Amino acid sequence: MPNRIPLDPKLPKTFDATPNDTRSKQQLDAWWDRPYGITLSDGRIEVRCLNGGAWDRSTYLGVAENYDAACALAEAKQAEWLKFRERPSVCLDAEQVLVIRQSQRPDEEPKELGTFPTAEAANDYLCANFPET
């Protein structure tokens, strides 16, 4: 059974009009990567999550016909997003190539996984250590 999500939670004022990098630690701790549902006028449930998919509001994950379907949708879409967000990426920095993992929250820094003299060396590292990307 999928994890149960909060339904129609009381969200902070301007929750969907606040840049993620200006949110308080308390708000990030309470809502980051935690999907929730909002009941629509027709009884369906819109599933959303504050997860970095948008820079200034929660991310729309979809609409479900009922609560159980909303919970399943939240679990599947959030897992898909986390897999994408955790993928390493390559950055060019002066005369070196960095492989980094983007920050997972607005109050965290990106993580440097490796520094390489060439893009080819960085690609070799990615292929050896992250073959699924």
Salt bridges, closest charged atoms under 4 A:
ASP16 OD2 - ARG48 NE 3.88
ASP29 OD2 - LYS25 NZ 2.78
ASP29 OD1 - ARG105 NH2 2.95
ASP33 OD2 - ARG85 NH2 2.76
ASP42 OD2 - ARG44 NE 2.76
GLU46 OE2 - ARG48 NH1 2.74
ASP56 OD1 - ARG57 NH1 2.26
ASP68 OD1 - ARG4 NH2 2.37
ASP107 OD2 - ARG105 NH2 2.78
